[in-house]
Amino acid sequence: MQAFDAVHRAIHYPPDRRFRVWIDPRFLFAFAVVALAPVATGFAEYNAEHTNHGQPTLTSPKSKPVLAPRVETGW
């Protein structure tokens, strides 16, 4: 068996043998965008439904609430 020189010994038996996983930051960013897109869409829909667009809300016990058509999303 041939003996290792210093270069081969450093490759096969490194001094720091901790397990490391390197993840490309672009993949982390893409994952965050995909994971947070439904949350942001939900907030946008909630705000769109519950905003009175600057009009005063006039309610009385005799008036019936006017229900606007609900917009359904694809998800």
Secondary structure as a PSIPRED ss2 file (coil, helix, strand):
# PSIPRED VFORMAT (PSIPRED V4.0)

   1 M C   1.000  0.000  0.000
   2 Q C   1.000  0.000  0.000
   3 A C   1.000  0.000  0.000
   4 F C   1.000  0.000  0.000
   5 D C   1.000  0.000  0.000
   6 A H   0.000  1.000  0.000
   7 V H   0.000  1.000  0.000
   8 H H   0.000  1.000  0.000
   9 R H   0.000  1.000  0.000
  10 A H   0.000  1.000  0.000
  11 I H   0.000  1.000  0.000
  12 H H   0.000  1.000  0.000
  13 Y C   1.000  0.000  0.000
  14 P C   1.000  0.000  0.000
  15 P C   1.000  0.000  0.000
  16 D C   1.000  0.000  0.000
  17 R C   1.000  0.000  0.000
  18 R C   1.000  0.000  0.000
  19 F C   1.000  0.000  0.000
  20 R C   1.000  0.000  0.000
  21 V C   1.000  0.000  0.000
  22 W C   1.000  0.000  0.000
  23 I C   1.000  0.000  0.000
  24 D C   1.000  0.000  0.000
  25 P H   0.000  1.000  0.000
  26 R H   0.000  1.000  0.000
  27 F H   0.000  1.000  0.000
  28 L H   0.000  1.000  0.000
  29 F H   0.000  1.000  0.000
  30 A H   0.000  1.000  0.000
  31 F H   0.000  1.000  0.000
  32 A H   0.000  1.000  0.000
  33 V H   0.000  1.000  0.000
  34 V H   0.000  1.000  0.000
  35 A H   0.000  1.000  0.000
  36 L H   0.000  1.000  0.000
  37 A H   0.000  1.000  0.000
  38 P H   0.000  1.000  0.000
  39 V H   0.000  1.000  0.000
  40 A H   0.000  1.000  0.000
  41 T H   0.000  1.000  0.000
  42 G H   0.000  1.000  0.000
  43 F H   0.000  1.000  0.000
  44 A H   0.000  1.000  0.000
  45 E H   0.000  1.000  0.000
  46 Y H   0.000  1.000  0.000
  47 N H   0.000  1.000  0.000
  48 A H   0.000  1.000  0.000
  49 E H   0.000  1.000  0.000
  50 H C   1.000  0.000  0.000
  51 T C   1.000  0.000  0.000
  52 N C   1.000  0.000  0.000
  53 H C   1.000  0.000  0.000
  54 G C   1.000  0.000  0.000
  55 Q C   1.000  0.000  0.000
  56 P C   1.000  0.000  0.000
  57 T C   1.000  0.000  0.000
  58 L C   1.000  0.000  0.000
  59 T C   1.000  0.000  0.000
  60 S C   1.000  0.000  0.000
  61 P C   1.000  0.000  0.000
  62 K C   1.000  0.000  0.000
  63 S C   1.000  0.000  0.000
  64 K C   1.000  0.000  0.000
  65 P C   1.000  0.000  0.000
  66 V C   1.000  0.000  0.000
  67 L C   1.000  0.000  0.000
  68 A C   1.000  0.000  0.000
  69 P C   1.000  0.000  0.000
  70 R C   1.000  0.000  0.000
  71 V C   1.000  0.000  0.000
  72 E C   1.000  0.000  0.000
  73 T C   1.000  0.000  0.000
  74 G C   1.000  0.000  0.000
  75 W C   1.000  0.000  0.000
